[in-house]
Amino acid sequence: MSLTHAQLTELYDKQALHDNLMLYARGADRHDRELMKSTYWPDSFDDHGGYVGNGQEWADAAMTWHDKIHSCSHHISNVLSEIDGNRAKRESTFICVVPFKDPEVTMFQAGRYRDLCEKRDGVWKILHRTCIWDWMDVRPVNSDWDVVNVPRVSHWGAWHPEDPIYLDWIDSPPTEFSR
């Protein structure tokens, strides 16, 4: 079975749309403002409920949580992209896990991103995002790493640019647990 040029283009575009979504999650989770902004077109729009406005400016709004939380972890799945020329409707499901500093709780949020993406000069980015909220749960923090034998000095996640993902992938040293 050989694929047609149209089929190969669709596969390439769907992978580019998926990569755009994963870069958004990395930017949000590592508090990498510029990476987050790069996933939106300058004239984009984002409706996250508590924030409604320009998509690139959503990155600035998201950074206001920087000192209030220990970390942020998006888990994105069920990605479906329907391409129509240079536009694509992309739906994805997310769970976002956020441990707060004060009060010491962990928030679990879940919902879907309804993205209208646009390809310009061969690049796919978000043009219009609506965050659809499905559920949330808040629980007291329980972070006993000793239960799973993770040492206090290990490779701990951090904000940009100190997170191990931005460091040398062979020679980056472990860090002390900061909480």
C-alpha positions as CSV (number, residue, x, y, z in Angstrom):
1,M,0.0,0.0,0.0
2,S,1.4,3.4,-1.0
3,L,0.1,6.6,0.4
4,T,-0.9,9.5,-1.9
5,H,0.6,12.9,-1.6
6,A,-2.6,14.2,0.0
7,Q,-2.5,11.4,2.6
8,L,1.1,12.1,3.5
9,T,0.4,15.9,3.8
10,E,-2.5,15.1,6.1
11,L,-0.3,12.9,8.3
12,Y,2.4,15.6,8.4
13,D,-0.2,18.3,9.3
14,K,-1.7,16.2,12.0
15,Q,1.7,15.6,13.5
16,A,2.5,19.3,13.4
17,L,-0.8,20.0,15.1
18,H,0.0,17.5,17.8
19,D,3.5,18.9,18.3
20,N,2.0,22.4,18.7
21,L,-0.3,21.1,21.5
22,M,2.6,19.3,23.2
23,L,4.8,22.5,23.0
24,Y,1.9,24.4,24.6
25,A,1.8,21.9,27.5
26,R,5.6,22.0,28.0
27,G,5.5,25.8,28.0
28,A,2.6,25.9,30.5
29,D,4.1,23.2,32.8
30,R,7.6,24.6,32.8
31,H,6.4,28.3,33.0
32,D,8.3,29.0,29.7
33,R,6.4,32.1,28.7
34,E,8.0,32.4,25.2
35,L,7.4,28.8,24.4
36,M,3.7,29.1,25.4
37,K,3.3,32.3,23.3
38,S,4.9,30.6,20.3
39,T,2.0,28.2,20.0
40,Y,-0.5,31.0,19.3
41,W,-0.8,33.3,16.4
42,P,-0.3,37.0,17.4
43,D,-4.0,37.7,16.4
44,S,-5.3,34.7,18.4
45,F,-8.0,34.5,21.0
46,D,-8.2,32.4,24.2
47,D,-11.1,31.8,26.5
48,H,-10.0,30.0,29.6
49,G,-13.0,31.1,31.6
50,G,-11.1,33.2,34.2
51,Y,-9.0,34.7,31.3
52,V,-10.6,35.8,28.0
53,G,-8.4,37.7,25.6
54,N,-5.4,37.4,23.2
55,G,-3.9,34.0,23.1
56,Q,-0.3,35.1,23.4
57,E,-1.2,37.2,26.4
58,W,-2.7,34.1,28.0
59,A,0.9,33.1,28.6
60,D,1.5,36.3,30.6
61,A,-1.7,35.6,32.7
62,A,-0.6,32.0,33.3
63,M,2.7,33.2,34.7
64,T,1.0,35.0,37.5
65,W,0.6,31.6,39.2
66,H,4.4,31.1,39.3
67,D,4.9,31.9,43.0
68,K,1.6,30.4,44.2
69,I,2.2,26.8,43.0
70,H,5.0,24.2,43.3
71,S,4.5,22.8,39.8
72,C,2.0,22.2,37.0
73,S,1.4,19.1,35.0
74,H,-0.8,18.8,32.0
75,H,-1.8,15.4,30.8
76,I,-3.3,15.7,27.3
77,S,-4.9,12.9,25.3
78,N,-7.7,12.0,22.9
79,V,-6.4,14.4,20.4
80,L,-8.6,14.6,17.3
81,S,-7.7,17.0,14.4
82,E,-10.0,17.6,11.5
83,I,-8.2,19.5,8.8
84,D,-10.0,21.6,6.2
85,G,-7.4,23.4,4.0
86,N,-5.3,25.7,6.1
87,R,-7.6,25.4,9.2
88,A,-8.1,22.6,11.6
89,K,-10.6,21.9,14.4
90,R,-8.6,20.2,17.2
91,E,-10.2,18.7,20.3
92,S,-8.1,17.3,23.1
93,T,-8.8,16.1,26.6
94,F,-6.7,17.3,29.5
95,I,-6.1,16.7,33.2
96,C,-4.0,19.4,34.9
97,V,-2.5,18.6,38.3
98,V,-1.4,21.6,40.4
99,P,0.1,21.4,43.9
100,F,-0.4,24.8,45.7
101,K,1.9,26.3,48.2
102,D,-0.7,28.0,50.4
103,P,-3.1,26.4,51.1
104,E,-1.3,23.1,50.8
105,V,-3.7,21.4,48.4
106,T,-3.4,19.7,45.1
107,M,-6.0,20.8,42.5
108,F,-7.0,18.4,39.7
109,Q,-8.7,20.1,36.8
110,A,-10.1,18.3,33.7
111,G,-11.6,19.4,30.5
112,R,-11.1,19.8,26.8
113,Y,-9.4,22.2,24.6
114,R,-11.5,23.2,21.6
115,D,-8.9,24.7,19.2
116,L,-9.3,26.3,15.8
117,C,-5.8,26.1,14.4
118,E,-4.5,27.8,11.3
119,K,-1.6,27.0,9.0
120,R,0.4,30.1,7.8
121,D,3.5,29.7,5.7
122,G,3.5,26.0,6.5
123,V,3.3,26.4,10.4
124,W,0.3,25.4,12.5
125,K,-0.6,27.5,15.5
126,I,-3.7,28.2,17.7
127,L,-6.0,30.8,16.3
128,H,-9.0,30.4,18.7
129,R,-9.1,28.3,21.8
130,T,-12.0,27.6,24.1
131,C,-11.3,25.8,27.3
132,I,-14.2,23.5,28.1
133,W,-14.3,22.6,31.8
134,D,-15.6,19.2,32.8
135,W,-14.6,18.6,36.5
136,M,-12.2,19.4,39.2
137,D,-11.2,18.1,42.6
138,V,-9.1,19.6,45.4
139,R,-7.3,17.5,48.0
140,P,-4.8,18.0,50.8
141,V,-1.2,17.6,49.7
142,N,0.5,14.2,50.5
143,S,4.0,14.2,49.1
144,D,5.9,11.5,50.9
145,W,8.5,10.6,48.3
146,D,10.1,8.1,50.8
147,V,7.1,5.7,50.1
148,V,8.4,5.1,46.6
149,N,12.1,5.4,47.6
150,V,12.9,8.5,45.5
151,P,16.0,10.1,47.1
152,R,16.1,13.7,48.2
153,V,18.8,14.3,45.6
154,S,17.4,13.3,42.3
155,H,16.2,14.9,39.0
156,W,13.4,17.2,40.2
157,G,11.2,19.2,38.0
158,A,11.6,23.0,38.0
159,W,10.6,26.1,36.2
160,H,12.2,27.3,33.0
161,P,15.2,27.4,32.5
162,E,16.4,25.2,35.4
163,D,14.2,22.2,34.6
164,P,16.1,19.1,33.5
165,I,14.4,19.2,30.0
166,Y,16.3,22.4,29.3
167,L,19.7,21.1,30.6
168,D,22.3,18.8,29.1
169,W,20.5,15.5,28.5
170,I,23.7,13.5,29.5
171,D,25.6,15.5,32.1
172,S,23.0,17.5,34.1
173,P,23.5,16.9,37.8
174,P,20.7,15.9,40.2
175,T,19.2,18.5,42.5
176,E,18.0,18.7,46.1
177,F,14.2,18.3,46.7
178,S,13.0,21.9,47.4
179,R,9.8,21.3,49.3
